[in-house]
Amino acid sequence: MLGEIAERLGVTDARVLWYLEKLRDAGRVVEEDGAWRRTAAGADLAASPGEVNDGRTELPGSSAQDYVQAYADAAAGMFGSGFVQDSGEHAGRVPGERVAEFHERLRSLIGEYFAPDKIDRAASPKYGFGWVLTPVDLHPLDD
């Protein structure tokens, strides 16, 4: 089904197509004469989508603030010149078995470096490591 919708719309982003299908199933959009439009229920939802939290995105926990603050502190010279700072973002279509292996290896590495018996309380600066491993898009179309 997603393949047919993708072909008609010229859209290849599986996430967009998945949500379009969900909106259709929920009666929020409908396809008529080759065009997609909102239903009355979809128009009502679009007109009044619910409360917005002052236009701000809520992020879980304090780690996001810690992350942002750490970069500001480093730029201001708080840590001097002897610190390591890194971040990265990676995505790819990786088989489930490999993702499970990555997850286990990462947990092992975190334990190796950040376990309570591996910490030197006199070391400075203190480091934090935050990470998220989560699916970001569906497999292409109907696969």
The 8 nearest C-alpha neighbors of each residue, nearest first, counted from 0:
[[1, 3, 2, 4, 141, 140, 5, 20],
 [2, 0, 4, 140, 3, 141, 5, 16],
 [1, 3, 5, 0, 4, 140, 141, 6],
 [2, 4, 6, 0, 1, 5, 7, 8],
 [5, 3, 1, 7, 6, 2, 8, 0],
 [6, 4, 10, 2, 8, 3, 9, 7],
 [5, 7, 9, 3, 4, 8, 2, 10],
 [6, 8, 4, 5, 9, 3, 33, 10],
 [9, 7, 5, 10, 6, 4, 3, 11],
 [8, 10, 6, 5, 7, 11, 4, 12],
 [11, 9, 5, 8, 12, 6, 16, 4],
 [10, 12, 5, 13, 9, 139, 140, 16],
 [13, 11, 15, 14, 10, 16, 139, 136],
 [12, 14, 16, 15, 137, 140, 139, 17],
 [13, 15, 17, 16, 12, 136, 137, 18],
 [16, 14, 18, 12, 17, 13, 19, 10],
 [15, 17, 19, 13, 14, 18, 20, 1],
 [18, 16, 14, 20, 19, 15, 13, 21],
 [19, 17, 21, 20, 15, 16, 22, 14],
 [20, 18, 16, 22, 21, 17, 15, 23],
 [19, 21, 23, 17, 18, 22, 24, 16],
 [22, 20, 18, 24, 23, 19, 25, 17],
 [23, 21, 27, 19, 25, 20, 24, 28],
 [22, 24, 28, 20, 26, 21, 25, 27],
 [23, 25, 21, 26, 22, 20, 27, 28],
 [26, 24, 22, 23, 27, 21, 28, 20],
 [25, 27, 23, 24, 28, 22, 38, 40],
 [26, 28, 41, 22, 38, 40, 25, 23],
 [29, 27, 37, 23, 38, 36, 26, 22],
 [30, 28, 35, 36, 23, 37, 31, 38],
 [29, 31, 35, 34, 33, 36, 32, 28],
 [30, 32, 34, 33, 35, 29, 36, 28],
 [31, 33, 34, 30, 35, 29, 36, 7],
 [32, 34, 31, 30, 35, 7, 8, 29],
 [35, 33, 31, 30, 32, 36, 29, 8],
 [36, 34, 30, 29, 31, 28, 33, 37],
 [37, 35, 28, 29, 30, 38, 34, 31],
 [38, 36, 28, 41, 42, 27, 29, 39],
 [37, 39, 41, 28, 27, 40, 42, 29],
 [38, 40, 42, 41, 43, 37, 27, 44],
 [41, 39, 43, 38, 42, 27, 44, 26],
 [42, 40, 27, 38, 37, 44, 43, 39],
 [41, 43, 45, 39, 44, 40, 37, 46],
 [44, 42, 46, 40, 41, 45, 47, 39],
 [43, 45, 48, 41, 47, 42, 46, 40],
 [46, 44, 42, 48, 43, 47, 41, 40],
 [47, 45, 43, 44, 42, 48, 41, 49],
 [46, 48, 44, 45, 49, 43, 50, 42],
 [49, 47, 44, 45, 46, 50, 43, 51],
 [50, 48, 47, 51, 44, 46, 45, 52],
 [49, 51, 52, 48, 47, 53, 54, 55],
 [50, 52, 53, 54, 49, 55, 48, 56],
 [51, 53, 54, 55, 50, 56, 57, 49],
 [54, 52, 55, 51, 56, 50, 57, 49],
 [55, 53, 52, 51, 56, 57, 50, 49],
 [56, 54, 53, 52, 57, 51, 58, 50],
 [55, 57, 58, 54, 52, 53, 51, 59],
 [56, 58, 55, 59, 52, 60, 54, 63],
 [57, 59, 56, 60, 63, 61, 62, 64],
 [60, 58, 57, 61, 63, 62, 64, 56],
 [59, 61, 62, 58, 63, 64, 57, 65],
 [60, 62, 64, 63, 65, 59, 58, 66],
 [63, 61, 65, 64, 60, 66, 129, 59],
 [62, 64, 66, 65, 61, 67, 58, 60],
 [63, 65, 67, 66, 61, 62, 68, 60],
 [66, 64, 62, 68, 63, 67, 69, 61],
 [65, 67, 63, 69, 64, 68, 62, 70],
 [68, 66, 64, 70, 69, 65, 63, 71],
 [67, 69, 71, 65, 70, 66, 64, 72],
 [70, 68, 72, 66, 71, 67, 65, 73],
 [69, 71, 73, 72, 68, 67, 74, 66],
 [70, 72, 68, 74, 69, 73, 75, 67],
 [73, 71, 69, 75, 77, 70, 74, 68],
 [72, 74, 70, 76, 75, 71, 77, 78],
 [73, 75, 71, 76, 72, 70, 77, 69],
 [74, 76, 72, 73, 77, 71, 78, 70],
 [77, 75, 73, 79, 74, 78, 72, 80],
 [76, 78, 72, 73, 79, 75, 74, 71],
 [79, 77, 76, 73, 80, 82, 124, 81],
 [80, 78, 76, 77, 81, 82, 73, 75],
 [79, 81, 82, 78, 76, 73, 83, 77],
 [82, 80, 79, 78, 83, 124, 123, 84],
 [83, 81, 80, 78, 84, 79, 124, 73],
 [84, 82, 85, 81, 126, 80, 124, 78],
 [85, 83, 82, 86, 70, 73, 69, 126],
 [86, 84, 83, 87, 70, 128, 82, 88],
 [87, 85, 84, 88, 128, 130, 129, 66],
 [88, 86, 89, 85, 130, 90, 84, 131],
 [87, 89, 90, 86, 131, 130, 132, 91],
 [90, 88, 87, 91, 132, 86, 92, 135],
 [91, 89, 88, 92, 135, 93, 134, 136],
 [92, 90, 93, 89, 135, 94, 136, 134],
 [91, 93, 94, 90, 138, 136, 95, 137],
 [92, 94, 91, 95, 97, 98, 96, 90],
 [95, 93, 97, 96, 98, 92, 99, 91],
 [96, 94, 98, 97, 99, 93, 100, 92],
 [95, 97, 99, 98, 94, 100, 93, 101],
 [96, 98, 100, 99, 94, 95, 101, 93],
 [99, 97, 101, 95, 100, 96, 102, 94],
 [98, 100, 102, 96, 97, 101, 95, 103],
 [101, 99, 97, 103, 98, 102, 104, 96],
 [102, 100, 98, 104, 99, 103, 105, 97],
 [101, 103, 99, 105, 100, 104, 98, 106],
 [104, 102, 106, 100, 105, 101, 107, 99],
 [105, 103, 107, 101, 106, 102, 100, 108],
 [104, 106, 108, 102, 107, 103, 101, 109],
 [107, 105, 109, 103, 108, 104, 110, 102],
 [106, 108, 104, 110, 105, 109, 111, 103],
 [107, 109, 111, 105, 110, 106, 104, 112],
 [110, 108, 106, 112, 111, 107, 113, 105],
 [111, 109, 114, 107, 113, 108, 112, 106],
 [110, 112, 108, 109, 113, 107, 114, 117],
 [113, 111, 109, 110, 114, 117, 108, 118],
 [112, 114, 110, 109, 117, 111, 118, 115],
 [113, 115, 110, 117, 116, 112, 111, 118],
 [116, 114, 117, 118, 113, 110, 119, 112],
 [115, 117, 114, 118, 113, 119, 112, 111],
 [118, 116, 114, 115, 113, 112, 119, 111],
 [119, 117, 115, 116, 120, 113, 114, 112],
 [120, 118, 121, 122, 117, 116, 115, 123],
 [119, 121, 122, 118, 123, 125, 117, 115],
 [122, 120, 119, 123, 118, 124, 125, 117],
 [123, 121, 119, 120, 124, 125, 118, 126],
 [124, 122, 125, 121, 120, 126, 78, 82],
 [123, 125, 122, 126, 78, 82, 81, 121],
 [124, 126, 123, 127, 122, 120, 121, 119],
 [127, 125, 124, 128, 123, 83, 84, 113],
 [126, 128, 129, 125, 66, 65, 62, 113],
 [127, 129, 130, 126, 109, 113, 66, 62],
 [130, 128, 127, 62, 131, 66, 63, 86],
 [129, 131, 128, 132, 86, 62, 87, 133],
 [132, 130, 133, 129, 134, 88, 102, 128],
 [131, 133, 130, 134, 102, 98, 135, 90],
 [132, 134, 131, 135, 136, 90, 130, 98],
 [135, 133, 136, 132, 137, 90, 92, 91],
 [136, 134, 133, 137, 90, 14, 91, 132],
 [137, 135, 14, 134, 13, 138, 12, 139],
 [138, 136, 13, 14, 139, 135, 140, 134],
 [137, 139, 140, 142, 136, 13, 92, 141],
 [140, 138, 13, 137, 142, 141, 11, 12],
 [139, 141, 1, 2, 13, 142, 138, 137],
 [140, 142, 1, 2, 139, 0, 138, 13],
 [141, 140, 139, 138, 137, 2, 1, 13]]
